[in-house]
Amino acid sequence: MKKGSLTSTILGLMLTLILLSSGLATFSIINLSYSLGDAKAINASGSLRMQSYRLMFYANSGSDEADEKIEEFENTLYSDALKRSQAWYSSQASTDQYQLVISKWKLMKHYIQEENSRLYAAALKDFVDTIDLLVLEMEHHAAFKIKLLAASQIFGLGLMLFIAFLAVRFTKKKVVTPLHKLMESANTISKGNFDIKMPPTDYVELSALSNALESTAKELSTLYKDLESQVKEKTHALTRANDELTLLYDNLVMLHSGTLDIDTLKQALNQLRAHEPHSFLRLVICQDDEEKQVIEADGGWPLAASNQLNFPLKFEDNELGYLEVISTEQPNHPLFENFAIMLARSIVIYSAGEQKQQLALMEERGVIARELHDSLGQLLSFLKIQVNLLSKGLDSACRSPQVEEQLSEINEGVNTAYVQLRELLSTFRLTIKDPNLSHAIEAMLEQLRGQSNVIISLDYKLPLQLLGAHQHIHVLQLTREATLNAIKHADAKHINIRCFMSSPTDVTISISDDGVGIEQLRERDQHFGIGIMHERASRLSGIVEFSSNPEGGTTVTLTFPPQQEPS
């Protein structure tokens, strides 16, 4: 539907009222202009009656005054005021009556000129009646014009009032009401509510205003929604960042507050998974050629894993493994990267602490070794010299089989003590230059290979960060003790050392040889430090066992839990 113009409609109403009022005014002016001579014509026609009676006096005189009166009567009869009765705007009755008066005047004039007063007097009443009818018709016509003027004014005023009523009603319905609704909509928009409905209108101007206001409201609504969405996103992002920082801080405090063991790392992974519930997590720790250590968060790891993301555990120049993630939603890359960096930093710092502790232990044992060498070593050497001097200094009279046996036992005891002291000093002088137990064991075995022809092999499958510093020392010393026993006392040709996880909670170190067997070793238990091995195993909260191999030889098995504090 094509819409009209409000300004054109209002202009049309105004023009209608102006034209109507102008028409009424024009009609009134014209009516009044044609009514200006009515009073004069009525007065003139009324004077004709008086002059008719006067002329009857001059009808018998024959004087010159009669001609004057006749001329005077005709001047009145043919005056412009009475001639208006013949105009187009005069009534037909007035025109006919005026013609009748003229025709009868001609007869009356003839009577006067003939000086026939008797006929004049007889026709006078009829003539005067004719003049009265003319006056009456003229009065009726004047009254008609006045009534017409009044009727036209009443009709015009009524029509103008009706048009004004329609204009007011139209303005209220089509202009005021829509504008009021537009104002209400504007007030609604000013209060922040942009869900408004514009009133329908039939006019271009109001439609344009409504469309402009509605378009503005929609743009403001979109802008406000965008701003609210941005505020929500920023708030959510800040909240998430705060939660992530809290998570990282809590885990950093936890990782540095105690022993960095498997349980601690798993607890950190569980906290990360609680923050990212749509992710599967596992930590893979590996360095160089070491065995991989896999720690999974609660929830397990999908068998058919795909779309894995690896975040390297890298801190400075140290690469310790990676954090593996499978996420069913968009993964939080910054969080996982920072978490991996935090884990790597914690592991490196903990390893540095462990190495420092190992160095401190080694330094302490070195001091003890020097003290033993300077005290017991010298004393045993002095006793060996004294025993030899005593044996040579005894004369034949003092020598007897019993004395010779006692001297032999004393000499053997001193030699055995001296050998054991040397082995103990060798053990105390073992050094660990890095926290890698595999490298330390390999370095220790390399020294033993240079001292014998026994073939020694190492199969190391323990994760790098599994054992603590104090455990490194005990494992290294026990392994050296068992290997030395196999070399010196078991007459072994081959020695195989294995380090592996026998269960999720236990570490196993086995030293297997192809020597003389366990029975002969048990006979010489006190001579080969087997008791010392049991003591070291107890310090690891574990046990050491000795068993025979099916093909011959002995296997020494050490089993203990990792990351236990020393007892």
PEHU-V83059 format. One line per field, one symbol per residue. ss: DSSP state (2 for helix, 1 for strand, 0 for the rest). psi: psi as a letter, one per 20 degrees, with the letter a starting at -180 (. if undefined). burial: b if it has 16 or more other C-alpha atoms within 10 Angstrom, else e. A space follows every 50 residues. Layout:
ss->???
psi->???
burial->???
//
This chain:
ss->00010222222222222222222222222222222002222222222222 22222220000002222222222222200222222200000222222222 22222222222220002222222222222222222222222222222222 22222222222222222222222222222222222222220000000000 00122222222222222222222222222222222222222222222222 22222220000222222222222220001111111000000011110000 00000000111111100111111111100000222222222222222222 22222222222222222222222222222222222222222220000000 22222222222222222222222222220000000022222222222220 00001111110000000022222222222222222222000001111111 11100111111110000222222022200222222222200011111100 00011111110000000
psi->ppqapghhgghggghggghghhgggghgggghhijhjgghghgghhhhgg hghhhhhjhihjrhhhhghgggghhghkrhhhhiijrhiqqhgggghghh ggghhhghhhhghilnhghghhigghghhghghggghhgggghghghggg ghgggggghghghhghgggggggiggghhghhgggghghhjjojnqopqq qjqgghgggggggggggggggggggggggggggggggggggggggggggg hggghiibpnaggghhhghhhghhhmijqpqqpopqpcjqqpppoqrqia ppgmpqlqppoqnpodjpoibqoppppiaoqnggghghgggggggggggg hhgggggghggggghgggggggghfhghghgghgghgghghhiprhhipr hgghgghghggggggghgghgghghgghjpqoirjohghgghhghhghhi irjpopqpnolqqgkgqrghhgggggghggghggghghiilqhpppppor oirijqppopoprkbirhghhhhkgiijkhhhghghhhhjkaqpqpqqqh jqaqpppppqqqlqqp.
burial->eeeeebeeeeeebeeebeebbeebeeebeeeeeebebbeebbebbbebbe bbeebbebbbeeeeebbebbeebbebbeeebbebbbeeebbebbbebbee bbebbeebbebbbebebeebbeebeebbebbbbbbbbbbebbeebbeebe ebbeebeeebeebeeebeeeeeebbeebbeebeebbeebeeeebebebee bebeebbeebeebbeebeebbeeeeeeeeeeeeeeeeeeeeeebeebbee bbebbeeebbbbeebbbbbbbbbeebeebbbbbbbbbeeeebbbbbbbee eeeeeeeebbbbbbbeeebbbbbbbbbeeeeeeebbbbbbbbbbbbbbeb beebbbbbbebbeebbeebeebbeeebeebeebbeebeeebeeeeeeeee eeeeeebeeebeebbebbeebbebbebbbbbbebbbbbebbbebbeebee eeebebeeebbbbbbbbbbbbbbbbbbbbbbbbbbbbebbbbebbbbbbb beeeeebbbbbbbbbbbbeebeeeeeebbbeebbbbbebbbbbbebebee eebbbbbbbbbbbbeee
//
